[in-house]
Amino acid sequence: MNLPRLSPLCVALLFVFSAASAQEPTLSVVNVTAKGYSSADLETPISTITLDANEIARRGAANVGEVLLGEPGIAISNDSAQGQNPVIRGLGKESTVLLVNGMRFNSAQPAGAVASFMTLGLAERVEVIKGGSSVLYGTGALGGAINVLMPQAQFTPDIGLKAGASYDSVSQGLRGTAVMNASQGDHALMLGASLARIDDYDSPKGKIERTGYDSDAFIGQYRLRLDAQQQLRVSAQLHKDEDVWYPGSTRLHPSSLIGNATVHSPKQERRLYELGYNRNGAGETPLNVDLRVYRQEMERQIYSYANKLGRDIVINQVTFRTDGMDAKADWLIHPQHLLSFGANAWQMDGNPDRYMAGGPAFTTFTPNNPFQDAQIRALGAYLQDDMQFGKLNLLAGLRYDSVKGEAASMGNGARTTGLDKKESAVSGNLGAIYEVTPLLRPYASMARAFRAPGMRERYESGPKRDGYFYAGSPDVEAEKADQFEIGLKGANAGVNYQISAFHNKINHYITGQILTGAMASAACGAANAGSCKKTVNLGSVTLKGLEAKVAWQVAAGHWLNAGYSRIRGDNNDLNEPLFQMPADEILLGWLGTVMPGVKADFTLRLVDDQNRVATQFSRGTENRTDGFVTADVGATWQFSKNQSLRLAIKNLADKTYHEHLTEGISGTEIKAPGRNLQLAWRGTF
């Protein structure tokens, strides 16, 4: 399917009234992540997305990537059903900072989605910043940041309980969640749990094997109120998945005895512990302070299964542990100046234990550790001024970071020297938004962001999805990105819209350099010399795009919604399209009250074909993708004050398709789920 080729000007005019799904908007959407404290989106010169618990539930999504799918500027990359990594403006998991309650996820995942290590059913809000965000979030925020906000313990007079349960026909999946809050005097306690039992899902072409999994999540928080302004908190989170397979990882093995191999995780777990303190200021110049220390552990079993032999040939046990400290404050130092400042420090440790079976029978396992005792340490401090001059809002920030990587060895102990590297970076942002009228607020922003190389890029050698064997390099340097964005925002009682255009140039782009001959044998080994790349910094890439979203109340209680996304990426060194760019997309929707207590919605997603693919970089492993159209329909019945039932059908026409960024061998990528009947109940007590 080919969508109409619309010029940027035509698109901007088309969407001068525009939202990326059938979402009922509000006048003053508040986002915590964009500025580091609660702020109105209409006073923020940055592109943002905010989804509350009601909208998350209405979308019926299983994970963070799925709930954001269809939002302008957002795509997903997936190699399984269990997790889908959000891609912001063409930049994937390495270039996006993922947070839970403001604490960053640090990991080095060879397969699967980092965003899968949390349960969306417990989330109260999902907030997204699109574009460079290193001033607040440091290394990795070239594409932006995603913050999933979980329930907090509240000081309320009664015991409160929120619960929900859902069923979907496509995977025979059952999910259930419950969150309880209780308080007495100066003590408050929140406990939550979420369970999921998911079978292999059906596509229009039949069942997709190895897409089922089990998932359990538990959260808790205790708060002690010291006085009217100060509180202490202790928080814990546990997320556990079992029997997760990654069909998109299936690759042909060099040995005919093995056939092809598929990565899977018999067990993976995330544990988070936090101790925090916050103080809410008072008076004419209030100073708000928040301090925390935390430990987060991501533990995984990552095995490679030989499908012809019917057993594992690689066994990998790894824990990525992060110890961190955050200190931040915002101070209304003057009626026109809200200063925010803070410091962040974290250390991530990784020490994988990998055993590989060797030929000819592949029955004897020997150690083959990619690296040992690796660490990445980061320290950063920032200052930001939020300035208000009548109808003009200015936002300016500056940050300094120091990041160091080190390891005891790499290449199964073959290299033990020259593995330490330390570098620093300065990030900044400057933005302005002006209220001409409530419905017309032009804005412009500039941002410098950076991304220090990850642990796998520094120290691990192995095959990647573009068909090459990559040799890790501890000498690789940080990427630096400069983004410029202009846009319009506005809202009144009947219209809510946002239009933005951006240009992002990334220098010292971390990628692979093709090696041949003796250099390839030395870097990748003789067996991989024919398809060898070394991780290096190559020149630059450029991304540019146009996004629009609008919601228009055409009649009382009835909203029409639309969204548009167009992103172009270029590899300036190879003079070709950048690898793995999302296709152009349009979303159309309606949400309205059809009878007392019942709201219905309809969403139409139109995705263009993608024929702008990398050929040199990917050696033909990135194939063009056909366009597709999907339709979703649903209705929510609020049958009592505190309880509702929702019935929805996703992929109404049972369309066969896959997202362009789906991982897998070209032509055999896993298909998306087919027609899916969802039934969900939510209640509060």
Summary of the structure (lengths in Angstrom):
residues: 685
radius of gyration: 24.6
end to end distance: 48.0
largest distance: 76.5
contacts: 2472
relative contact order: 0.14
helix: 8%
strand: 57%
